[in-house]
Amino acid sequence: MLEGVWHLVDRDDTYHTVVYNRDLDQPAIVAGWTALCHFYHLTIDHLVSLHHYGMSVFFIKIFRVPCLPKSFPKWHSLYHQVPGSVTFKVFLTE
């Protein structure tokens, strides 16, 4: 089970903290999302990817255009689903 507080780091070593509701059936970020939206200037057409490093630390990557795994070339590591990974499709609002 994932912890309730997540620490996110981006490629510029910028850190953010969000709170996750710890519900695998209806996952949601319940605190910190608004600050992320403002910091990264997120709109509805952005894809936010979180890569779990462990110990509640995630690498955050923002795609500025819609980006699905099959949109990558077949040789790219993101084309294929990583075994044992979990994907959430979540509609995020304020």
C-alpha positions in Angstrom: 0.0 0.0 0.0 1.3 3.4 -0.9 1.7 6.0 1.9 -0.6 9.0 2.1 2.0 11.7 1.6 4.0 11.7 -1.6 7.1 13.6 -2.4 7.5 14.6 -6.1 10.7 15.7 -7.7 11.1 16.9 -11.3 14.2 17.0 -13.6 15.2 20.4 -12.1 15.2 18.9 -8.6 12.1 20.9 -7.7 10.3 19.2 -4.9 6.5 19.1 -4.2 4.4 17.3 -1.6 0.9 16.0 -2.3 -1.5 13.9 -0.3 -3.0 10.7 -1.8 -6.3 9.3 -0.4 -4.9 5.7 -0.2 -7.8 4.3 -2.2 -6.9 1.9 -5.0 -10.5 1.8 -6.3 -11.0 5.6 -6.5 -7.5 7.1 -6.3 -7.2 10.9 -5.8 -4.7 13.5 -4.9 -6.6 15.3 -2.1 -4.1 18.0 -1.3 -1.3 19.8 -3.2 -2.8 19.4 -6.7 -3.7 23.1 -7.0 -0.1 24.1 -6.2 1.2 21.7 -8.9 -1.3 23.1 -11.4 -0.1 26.7 -10.7 3.6 25.8 -10.7 3.5 23.8 -13.9 0.7 25.9 -15.6 -1.3 22.7 -16.2 -4.3 22.7 -18.3 -6.7 19.9 -19.2 -4.6 18.7 -22.2 -1.5 17.9 -20.1 -0.4 14.4 -19.1 1.2 14.0 -15.7 3.4 11.0 -15.2 4.6 9.8 -11.8 7.4 7.2 -11.6 7.7 5.7 -8.2 11.2 5.4 -6.8 10.2 4.1 -3.4 9.7 5.5 0.1 6.9 7.7 -1.2 9.2 9.5 -3.6 8.1 9.9 -7.2 9.7 11.5 -10.3 7.1 13.8 -11.9 7.2 14.4 -15.7 4.8 16.8 -17.5 3.9 16.1 -21.1 2.6 19.3 -22.8 0.6 17.4 -25.4 -1.6 14.3 -25.0 0.8 11.4 -25.0 -0.3 7.7 -24.9 2.1 4.8 -24.7 1.3 3.6 -28.3 2.3 7.1 -29.6 6.0 6.3 -28.9 8.1 4.3 -31.4 8.0 0.5 -30.7 11.7 0.6 -29.6 11.0 3.3 -26.9 10.8 2.0 -23.3 7.5 3.9 -22.8 5.8 2.0 -25.7 5.4 -1.1 -23.5 3.7 -1.3 -20.1 6.3 -2.1 -17.4 5.5 -5.5 -15.8 4.0 -5.0 -12.3 3.3 -1.4 -12.9 0.0 0.2 -11.9 -1.8 2.8 -14.0 -4.5 5.1 -12.6 -6.8 7.1 -14.9 -7.9 9.9 -12.6 -9.9 13.1 -13.4 -8.4 15.8 -11.2 -10.2 18.9 -10.2 -9.7 21.6 -7.6 
